[in-house]
Amino acid sequence: MIEPGLSIPERIDALLDAEVREALASADRVTRRTAQAFEQTRRVPREVTVNFSGGITQRCWSVSKGDGTYRVIYLPTAGYFSLCVESDFGPLDIGVHGPALGCFGSV
C-alpha cells in the first residue's frame, strides 16, 4: 500500500518504482528490457494538460520525457497510465491505458 501522507508526485513515483522493480526481477527478457528503456525516459512527474476526444482536457502528470511522438502520462482521476501522442496542442490521449510499462512498451 502507498503511504497516505505522500504528495501526488511521490505517489506516482511509488507506483512506478514498484512496477519497474517487478519488471526488472522478471524472468522475461523483453519485460526487463522494457523496464530499462522506460527508466531512460522517466522524469520527475510534472503536471500537464492532456487533450481527450471531444475537446475535453484534464490536468494529468507526465512521467516520461516525450520522444517527439509519444509520452506516458498518469491520469489521477482514473488511477492508471496512458500513452499520449504529442500534438501542436499538447499531449493527446490515444486510448492506450493501463500500467506504465504496458503503455510505454506498446510503441
C-alpha positions as CSV (number, residue, x, y, z in Angstrom):
1,M,0.0,0.0,0.0
2,I,1.2,3.5,-0.8
3,E,1.6,5.8,2.3
4,P,-1.3,8.3,2.6
5,G,1.0,11.3,3.5
6,L,2.7,11.4,0.2
7,S,2.3,14.1,-2.4
8,I,0.8,13.2,-5.8
9,P,4.3,13.1,-7.5
10,E,5.6,10.9,-4.6
11,R,2.6,8.6,-5.0
12,I,3.2,8.3,-8.8
13,D,6.9,7.6,-8.2
14,A,6.0,4.9,-5.7
15,L,3.7,3.3,-8.3
16,L,6.4,3.5,-10.9
17,D,9.1,2.2,-8.6
18,A,7.1,-0.9,-7.7
19,E,6.2,-1.6,-11.4
20,V,9.8,-1.2,-12.6
21,R,11.2,-3.2,-9.7
22,E,8.8,-6.1,-10.5
23,A,9.7,-5.9,-14.2
24,L,13.4,-5.9,-13.6
25,A,13.0,-9.1,-11.5
26,S,11.1,-10.8,-14.2
27,A,12.4,-13.9,-15.9
28,D,11.2,-12.5,-19.2
29,R,14.0,-10.6,-21.1
30,V,11.6,-8.4,-23.0
31,T,9.9,-7.2,-19.8
32,R,13.3,-6.4,-18.3
33,R,14.5,-4.5,-21.4
34,T,11.2,-2.6,-21.5
35,A,11.7,-1.5,-17.9
36,Q,15.3,-0.5,-18.6
37,A,14.3,1.6,-21.6
38,F,11.5,3.2,-19.6
39,E,13.9,4.2,-16.9
40,Q,16.0,6.0,-19.6
41,T,13.0,8.2,-20.4
42,R,11.5,8.5,-16.9
43,R,11.1,12.0,-15.5
44,V,10.1,13.5,-12.2
45,P,6.2,13.7,-12.5
46,R,5.2,17.0,-13.9
47,E,1.6,18.4,-14.2
48,V,0.4,18.8,-17.7
49,T,-2.9,19.4,-19.5
50,V,-3.9,16.4,-21.6
51,N,-6.4,16.6,-24.5
52,F,-9.1,13.9,-24.9
53,S,-11.5,13.2,-27.7
54,G,-14.5,15.5,-27.8
55,G,-12.5,18.6,-26.8
56,I,-12.2,17.5,-23.1
57,T,-9.0,18.5,-21.2
58,Q,-7.7,17.2,-17.9
59,R,-4.8,18.0,-15.6
60,C,-2.6,14.9,-15.5
61,W,1.0,14.1,-14.8
62,S,3.8,13.5,-17.4
63,V,6.0,10.6,-16.2
64,S,8.3,10.2,-19.2
65,K,10.2,12.5,-21.5
66,G,8.5,12.7,-24.8
67,D,10.4,11.3,-27.8
68,G,8.8,13.8,-30.1
69,T,5.9,11.4,-30.9
70,Y,4.8,9.7,-27.6
71,R,4.9,10.1,-23.8
72,V,3.5,8.3,-20.8
73,I,1.0,10.2,-18.7
74,Y,-0.6,9.4,-15.3
75,L,-4.4,10.1,-15.1
76,P,-5.1,10.7,-11.5
77,T,-8.9,10.6,-11.8
78,A,-8.7,7.1,-13.4
79,G,-5.8,5.8,-11.4
80,Y,-3.8,4.4,-14.4
81,F,-1.4,5.5,-17.1
82,S,-1.9,6.5,-20.7
83,L,0.1,6.6,-23.8
84,C,-0.3,10.1,-25.4
85,V,0.7,11.3,-28.8
86,E,2.4,14.7,-29.0
87,S,0.4,17.4,-30.9
88,D,0.6,21.1,-31.5
89,F,-1.9,21.5,-28.6
90,G,0.0,19.3,-26.1
91,P,-0.4,15.6,-25.3
92,L,-3.4,13.8,-26.8
93,D,-4.8,10.7,-25.2
94,I,-5.0,7.9,-27.8
95,G,-6.8,5.3,-25.7
96,V,-3.9,3.1,-24.6
97,H,-4.3,2.8,-20.9
98,G,-3.1,0.6,-18.0
99,P,0.3,0.0,-16.3
100,A,3.1,2.5,-17.3
101,L,5.3,-0.2,-18.8
102,G,2.4,-1.6,-20.8
103,C,1.7,1.8,-22.3
104,F,5.4,2.5,-22.9
105,G,6.0,-0.9,-24.5
106,S,3.1,-0.6,-26.9
107,V,5.0,1.6,-29.3
